[in-house]
Each structure stands twice: as structure tokens, then as C-alpha cells.
Amino acid sequence: MIRILIVEDEPGIALGLEDDLTIEGYAVEAVGDGRSALDRARSTPFDLILLDVMLPGKDGFQVCRELRKGGIWTPIILLTARTQEAEKVLGLQLGADDYVTKPFSPLELRARIEAVLRRTGPAAAPDIYRFGDTTVDFARCEVRRGDSRVDLTAVEFKLLATFVRARGRVLDRRHLLDEVWAGTNTSDRVVDTHMSNLRKKIEPVPGEPRYLVSLRGLGYRFDG
């Protein structure tokens, strides 16, 4: 059974989410503050976290940041009443997998949950993937080149995972924005910037990419 942790400080919303997701067949647990969320996420293997941004103690951004820095990559969907694009992008850059703006319908939230679980579930990528001198450990969210660990940001790791899942296929910038930035109005230039940074970390010669290949007017292809 898929386990979901709800982090929401408004009891009425938390109870509604808990009831709805339990009916849908998920095993659900709810906590009401950021510190409790960190404790539970660190001690219990959840399959997904629904994380409210406005929380007492530590807000959702802080919780997301601390989990990712601690090597916990449980998928996270942010629940936010904030509509500013910059704050949504910030959450994704910190390592969240998607966001839902309040008020939202139960149908929309269930669809978002299913989409994130499809992208991040056990069948989404192999546990270990190797190309050249690089090893990607998806279970540990760790990348190594030879004996050295490669420090990737959350966005860079999600980009690499997207390419591994779709290896050999051409992915345009819109597809990458949908997969990694959850469809926010981020510009194509942001994709190119992160691709450049990722190449510097995994390509033998970043200026002459062997694995992350550009196709002019089409997008990128991973030839790993």
C-alpha cells in the first residue's frame, strides 16, 4: 500500500485530505508542523509527502530543503496558497516534485499524486545506472564519477533522472519544463543553463558533449 504523509496545520484541511486519500486506498498519516514532518520523514519510509508551505516552526520550504540536504528524496508535492511564480519555482529548485495551489479540487490533487508517483516510482528508473565512468544510484540519489562523488543540485538530479528514463529519445525544452519544473512559466533559457551546469559535472569534455547531446531546434537526447 502506498504511504502518504500529509503536512498541514489547518485541521479541517488535513482531515479532508486524510479522508479522501484513505478512501482512494492510500495509507495516510498527518502531522501539523514542520518539525514533526522532518521527524516522521526521517524515521518512516513514505512514498510521497503532501507538504503545506505555510507551517508553524519550520515552513514547507525549510522542510523540503532539509530533507533534500539530508539525502531524503521522497517525492514532495507542495500545497500553497501563494500564487507568485518565483515562490513556486523556489520550491521546485529546492527539490519539490510538483505543487498545487489552494484552493484545489480533490480530483486535481489525486491526478497530481498519480502523476508524481508514476514519474518517481520503482519502475521509473533502474536502481543503478552506469554510463562511461559515471554511476547513478537512484535509491541513494547519488552520482559518482570513478571513486569521486558528484554533487548535483536537486534540479540537476531530476534532469539526469528524466534523461535516464527516456534514454535515446529526443526531449524538447517544454517536456523538460513539465517534468522537472512541473510546468511553471520558467523560460527555455533556464533549462539551457541547468543543462550546461549538468554537462560540466558528468561530461568528459563539457564543450563537446558525448552523453547530453543537443539537437538544434529539437531539444536534447541522452546517449548513455
Protein Blocks (a to p, Z undefined) as FASTA:
>chain_A
ZZdddddfbfklmmmmmmmmmmnopacdddfbfklmmmmmmmpccfbdcddfbdghiafk
lmmmmmmmnopacdcddddfbfbfklmmmmmmnopabdcdddddfklmmmmmmmmmmmmm
mklpcfbdcehjbccdfklopacehjbccdddfklmmmmmmmmmmgoiacdfklmmmmmn
nopacdfklmmmmmmmmmmmmgmblmlcfklccdehklpcddZZ
